[in-house]
Amino acid sequence: SICGVTAISAVAPAIAATQAEVAVAVANVVAFGSFGMLLYPHVAAALFPQSDSQSIGLFLGLAVHDTAQVMGCAASYAEQYTDTAVVAAAAVAKLTRNVFLAAV
């Protein structure tokens, strides 16, 4: 998956998705992303050494599908674990994924 809500919005007309299908897809991305914003900072802290900011940022940037939620998740990690480099790494990971939407 490249992205969340942006990808749904971009692809929906091409696959003739109904409004109900788009609404369900968007609701799922938002619900799971919100859950991830709360959970993934702690998962990252458990999985990676705290000194590995780039891997943590990459994990957060790839684990959550919506751009705003990725940034919220990374900011949450940065505040809880005092590591602001994670925000930059997560932003690069997520925005790189967004660039690939141009192919869609």
FIMARMAR-108667 format. One line per 3 residues: their letters; for each residue x, y negated, z negated of N, C-alpha, C. Coordinates in steps of 0.001 Angstrom, whole numbers. Layout:
<sites>
A) X:Y:Z:X:Y:Z:X:Y:Z; ...;
</sites>
This chain:
<sites>
SIC) 824:1176:0:0:0:0:878:-1253:0; 524:-2213:784:1300:-3444:877:826:-4448:-162; -444:-4621:-262:-973:-5671:-1124:-2339:-5255:-1622;
GVT) -3008:-6143:-2287:-4310:-5839:-2836:-5418:-6581:-2122; -5893:-7631:-2746:-7037:-8382:-2229:-6724:-8991:-866; -5514:-9450:-670:-5132:-10035:618:-5249:-9008:1728;
AIS) -4782:-7801:1468:-4864:-6742:2475:-6311:-6367:2762; -7112:-6313:1730:-8532:-5992:1920:-9182:-7050:2808; -8906:-8305:2510:-9478:-9403:3295:-8999:-9382:4739;
AVA) -7753:-9014:4947:-7190:-8998:6293:-7711:-7836:7128; -7899:-6696:6488:-8251:-5486:7228:-9764:-5280:7351; -10530:-5827:6445:-11981:-5586:6426:-12661:-5839:7775;
PAI) -12404:-6944:8458:-13061:-7147:9755:-12619:-6118:10807; -11379:-5702:10749:-10867:-4759:11753:-11484:-3373:11609; -11872:-3011:10396:-12466:-1685:10187:-13978:-1756:9999;
AAT) -14531:-2952:10240:-15973:-3186:10126:-16511:-2785:8756; -15793:-3178:7708:-16227:-2874:6343:-17433:-3727:5981; -18357:-3124:5274:-19536:-3870:4815:-19142:-4741:3621;
QAE) -20014:-5692:3290:-19738:-6548:2131:-19665:-5724:855; -20481:-4706:750:-20463:-3851:-440:-19136:-3100:-546; -18628:-2596:571:-17343:-1889:555:-16201:-2824:170;
VAV) -16232:-4035:708:-15200:-5017:373:-15294:-5372:-1110; -16501:-5565:-1612:-16686:-5913:-3022:-16170:-4819:-3943; -16446:-3569:-3622:-15961:-2453:-4445:-14441:-2377:-4405;
AVA) -13866:-2549:-3233:-12406:-2501:-3101:-11750:-3635:-3894; -12272:-4839:-3771:-11720:-5983:-4497:-11886:-5787:-6002; -13045:-5306:-6428:-13279:-5071:-7860:-12301:-4047:-8422;
NVV) -12001:-3006:-7647:-11038:-1999:-8103:-9632:-2581:-8237; -9217:-3362:-7263:-7889:-3967:-7325:-7792:-4895:-8535; -8817:-5696:-8756:-8802:-6639:-9876:-8844:-5889:-11204;
AFG) -9683:-4870:-11315:-9800:-4118:-12572:-8502:-3393:-12911; -7964:-2654:-11947:-6730:-1924:-12211:-5545:-2864:-12391; -5540:-3970:-11669:-4476:-4958:-11834:-4521:-5615:-13200;
SFG) -5709:-5906:-13681:-5855:-6493:-15017:-5382:-5519:-16088; -5744:-4264:-15925:-5281:-3225:-16842:-3758:-3120:-16779; -3211:-3164:-15574:-1767:-3091:-15388:-1036:-4275:-16000;
MLL) -1644:-5461:-15926:-1017:-6637:-16523:-793:-6449:-18021; -1705:-5752:-18650:-1590:-5518:-20090:-663:-4359:-20423; -653:-3343:-19571:63:-2107:-19872:1489:-2060:-19318;
YPH) 1686:-2490:-18072:2966:-2288:-17394:4169:-2988:-18030; 4018:-4150:-18656:5202:-4708:-19324:5765:-3753:-20390; 4892:-3068:-21097:5327:-2126:-22133:5877:-839:-21513;
VAA) 5273:-415:-20403:5778:763:-19697:7189:478:-19176; 7371:-701:-18594:8691:-1076:-18078:9726:-1117:-19196; 9331:-1626:-20347:10256:-1691:-21484:10647:-295:-21952;
ALF) 9733:652:-21821:10011:2027:-22235:10836:2787:-21192; 10647:2458:-19908:11303:3206:-18834:12713:2726:-18505; 12949:1434:-18640:14208:850:-18179:14972:226:-19337;
PQS) 16315:222:-19232:17079:-517:-20238:16762:-2008:-20126; 16704:-2689:-21232:16318:-4104:-21225:17284:-4965:-20414; 18503:-4506:-20238:19488:-5280:-19473:19312:-5150:-17961;
DSQ) 18407:-4279:-17510:18215:-4033:-16073:17033:-4843:-15533; 17201:-6153:-15517:16118:-7067:-15119:15620:-6808:-13707; 16533:-6502:-12792:16126:-6306:-11397:15232:-5075:-11241;
SIG) 15571:-3984:-11890:14736:-2779:-11794:13387:-2992:-12442; 13376:-3694:-13556:12104:-3982:-14234:11242:-4861:-13336; 11831:-5902:-12757:11086:-6777:-11853:10588:-6044:-10626;
LFL) 11419:-5171:-10076:11010:-4371:-8922:9835:-3470:-9289; 9922:-2823:-10433:8828:-1975:-10909:7531:-2772:-11036; 7605:-3917:-11695:6395:-4725:-11893:5875:-5269:-10566;
GLA) 6770:-5646:-9665:6361:-6176:-8368:5731:-5137:-7463; 6057:-3868:-7683:5497:-2793:-6859:4317:-2085:-7519; 4229:-2152:-8839:3193:-1401:-9554:1826:-2077:-9508;
VHD) 1802:-3388:-9385:550:-4143:-9393:307:-4672:-7979; -935:-4632:-7514:-1221:-4951:-6112:-1541:-6412:-5832; -2024:-7151:-6781:-2409:-8533:-6524:-1271:-9474:-6930;
TAQ) -969:-10439:-6081:174:-11320:-6309:76:-12073:-7630; -1067:-12658:-7915:-1221:-13407:-9166:-1058:-12496:-10375; -1542:-11277:-10276:-1415:-10341:-11385:30:-9882:-11565;
VMG) 763:-9736:-10475:2188:-9404:-10578:2907:-10504:-11345; 2633:-11740:-10993:3304:-12848:-11658:2894:-12949:-13124; 1630:-12688:-13407:1186:-12677:-14801:1841:-11569:-15597;
CAA) 1959:-10415:-14986:2592:-9258:-15613:4069:-9549:-15895; 4761:-10091:-14911:6179:-10412:-15073:6372:-11518:-16114; 5500:-12509:-16107:5594:-13582:-17099:5340:-13048:-18501;
SYA) 4417:-12117:-18602:4147:-11484:-19896:5373:-10732:-20399; 6005:-9976:-19497:7225:-9262:-19872:8305:-10262:-20293; 8485:-11311:-19500:9523:-12304:-19778:9324:-12943:-21150;
EQY) 8084:-13209:-21489:7812:-13836:-22784:8001:-12852:-23938; 7521:-11627:-23758:7606:-10643:-24833:9025:-10166:-25080; 9807:-10031:-23999:11142:-9447:-24113:12254:-10445:-23784;
TDT) 11920:-11726:-23730:12862:-12824:-23454:13823:-12507:-22292; 13226:-12260:-21132:14018:-11946:-19932:13372:-12617:-18724; 13726:-13855:-18464:13103:-14606:-17371:13545:-14135:-15990;
AVV) 14657:-13417:-15884:15118:-12908:-14587:14131:-11913:-13998; 13333:-11276:-14840:12331:-10318:-14375:11299:-11009:-13485; 10954:-12231:-13810:9953:-12968:-13027:10437:-13158:-11593;
AAA) 11672:-13552:-11418:12222:-13753:-10073:12270:-12443:-9302; 12706:-11372:-9944:12786:-10074:-9266:11404:-9569:-8873; 10434:-9730:-9741:9061:-9303:-9423:8491:-10138:-8284;
AVA) 8774:-11437:-8292:8288:-12320:-7225:8867:-11921:-5876; 10151:-11643:-5832:10787:-11236:-4572:10198:-9914:-4082; 10026:-8960:-4993:9453:-7660:-4606:8044:-7826:-4050;
KLT) 7225:-8611:-4740:5832:-8776:-4317:5735:-9587:-3023; 6481:-10657:-2928:6396:-11485:-1728:6972:-10775:-506; 7931:-9899:-715:8430:-9071:389:7320:-8162:896;
RNV) 6554:-7591:-23:5406:-6773:382:4406:-7616:1165; 4169:-8857:717:3206:-9720:1384:3628:-10052:2819; 4926:-10181:3039:5435:-10495:4381:4989:-9414:5380;
FLA) 4932:-8192:4925:4559:-7093:5806:3082:-7107:6193; 2285:-7979:5574:895:-8131:5996:786:-8705:7403; 1811:-9407:7848:1783:-9992:9194:1628:-8894:10248;
AV) 2150:-7720:9971:2017:-6609:10923:593:-6075:10980; -153:-6274:9917:-1539:-5792:9872:-2387:-6743:10654;
</sites>
